């Protein structure tokens, strides 16, 4: 049985994916003076996770966090479990300590679009995401204190508050290139104040 290799119609391709391939790649090649299109930084995946911390034994918190991740990403999360026991943290090997989802391709771009254009502007006293949240490889992390800013969730689903983190895994030569890519997508970085 032959599989179809047709690409999706433009209407079905997410807005940011379309923007990346139609405009951003070309702009980055010029701005960064790259010799090869394959050197252009690209977003590979977004990992959304919730650390359960003290609530590791709380079944209700696990249910609420599972519901949150499922609703905001469209995928069911995988439970992360402790690999070894640590008595001082009252942690036993095999305890559920978090939940995570890995988003790729269409779902990744759709999640990023909603995060940048709907969720971040709803944050109280928001002045932009931190410029210091990049690691040495150019991956970017953003943490949210509570899940109530996501419009997909009802008030009842946000009564048990918990935080979550999104890690943007970017394939780039330098962290500065990753930042430039995220800026092109519309990520609102905080302005550096002049002294």
C-alpha positions in Angstrom: 0.0 0.0 0.0 1.5 3.3 -1.1 1.6 6.2 1.4 0.8 9.7 0.3 3.6 12.2 0.3 1.5 15.2 -0.4 2.1 18.2 1.7 -0.7 19.8 3.6 -2.7 22.6 1.9 -1.5 26.0 3.1 -4.8 26.6 5.0 -4.0 23.6 7.2 -0.4 24.6 7.9 -0.1 26.6 11.1 0.5 30.3 10.8 4.0 30.3 12.4 5.2 27.3 10.4 4.1 29.0 7.2 5.8 32.3 8.4 9.1 30.4 9.2 9.4 28.7 5.7 8.1 31.7 3.7 9.9 34.6 5.3 12.0 33.9 8.5 14.5 31.4 6.9 15.4 33.9 4.1 15.7 36.8 6.6 18.0 34.8 8.9 20.3 33.7 6.1 20.9 37.4 5.2 21.0 38.8 8.8 23.4 36.1 10.1 25.4 35.9 6.9 25.0 32.1 6.7 26.5 30.2 3.8 24.0 27.3 4.0 20.3 27.2 4.5 20.8 24.2 6.9 22.7 26.5 9.3 19.5 28.5 9.9 18.3 28.0 13.5 15.1 26.0 13.7 12.7 25.0 16.4 12.8 21.2 16.8 10.4 20.6 19.7 8.7 22.2 22.7 8.6 20.2 25.9 5.8 21.2 28.3 6.2 19.9 31.9 4.8 20.1 35.3 6.8 19.3 38.4 4.6 17.9 41.2 7.1 18.5 44.0 5.3 18.3 47.4 2.1 17.2 45.7 3.6 13.9 44.4 1.3 11.9 46.7 -1.7 14.1 46.0 -3.9 12.2 43.5 -6.1 15.3 42.9 -3.1 17.5 41.9 -1.9 14.8 39.5 -5.4 14.7 37.9 -5.6 18.5 37.6 -2.1 18.7 36.1 -2.8 15.9 33.6 -6.1 17.7 32.6 -4.2 21.0 32.2 -1.5 19.6 30.0 -4.0 17.6 27.9 -6.2 20.7 27.3 -3.4 23.2 26.5 -1.3 20.9 24.3 -3.8 18.5 22.8 -1.7 15.5 23.9 -1.9 13.2 26.9 1.2 13.7 29.2 3.7 11.0 30.2 4.4 10.6 33.9 8.0 11.1 35.0 9.1 8.9 37.9 11.9 9.1 40.4 14.9 7.0 39.4 16.2 6.6 42.9 15.1 7.0 46.5 16.2 10.1 48.5 15.2 10.0 52.1 15.6 13.7 52.9 13.1 14.5 50.1 10.7 11.7 51.3 11.1 10.3 47.8 10.9 6.7 46.8 12.1 5.1 43.6 9.1 5.0 41.2 7.2 7.9 42.7 5.5 10.1 40.1 7.3 13.5 40.3 6.1 15.2 37.2 4.3 15.1 33.9 5.6 16.1 30.4 4.5 16.3 26.8 6.8 16.7 23.8 5.3 18.8 20.9 6.6 18.6 17.4 5.6 20.0 14.0 2.1 21.4 13.7 1.2 21.1 17.4 4.5 22.8 18.4 3.8 25.8 16.2 0.2 26.1 17.2 1.1 25.9 21.0 3.8 28.6 20.5 1.4 30.8 18.6 -1.2 30.6 21.4 1.5 31.1 24.1 3.0 34.2 22.5 -0.2 35.9 21.3 -2.8 34.9 23.9 -1.3 33.6 27.1 1.7 35.9 27.7 -0.3 39.1 27.2 -2.8 37.9 29.8 -0.1 37.7 32.5 -0.4 40.4 35.2 2.5 42.9 35.3 4.2 41.3 32.3 7.2 43.2 30.9 8.5 40.5 28.7 10.2 37.1 29.0 13.7 36.9 30.5 16.7 37.3 28.2 18.7 35.0 30.6 16.6 31.9 30.1 18.8 30.4 27.4 21.2 27.5 28.1 24.6 27.0 26.4 23.0 25.1 23.5 20.5 27.9 22.7 17.4 26.2 24.2 15.0 28.6 25.8 12.9 28.0 29.0 9.9 29.8 30.2 8.0 29.1 33.4 4.5 30.1 34.4 3.5 30.3 38.1 -0.1 29.1 37.5 -2.2 27.6 34.7 -5.2 30.0 34.9 -3.9 32.2 32.1 -4.7 29.5 29.5 -8.1 30.3 27.9 -8.7 26.5 27.2 -9.2 26.0 31.0 -12.5 26.7 32.8 -12.5 28.4 36.3 -13.2 25.0 38.0 -10.2 23.5 36.3 -7.9 26.2 37.8 -9.0 26.1 41.4 -6.0 23.8 42.3 -3.2 26.1 41.1 0.1 24.6 39.8 3.0 26.0 37.7 4.4 24.7 34.4 7.4 25.1 32.2 7.9 25.1 28.5 11.3 24.4 27.0 11.9 25.5 23.4 14.5 23.2 21.9 16.2 25.1 19.1 18.8 23.7 16.7 21.2 26.6 16.3 24.9 27.3 16.1 24.8 30.0 18.9 22.4 31.0 21.6 22.2 34.5 20.0 20.8 32.9 16.9 18.1 31.1 18.9 17.1 34.4 20.5 16.9 36.0 17.0 14.7 33.2 15.8 12.3 33.5 18.7 12.1 37.2 18.2 11.1 36.7 14.6 8.3 34.4 15.9 7.2 37.3 18.1 8.5 36.2 21.5 8.3 39.3 23.7 11.7 39.6 25.3 12.0 42.2 28.1 13.7 45.4 27.1 17.2 46.0 28.4 17.2 49.1 30.5 20.0 51.7 29.8 22.0 52.7 32.9 
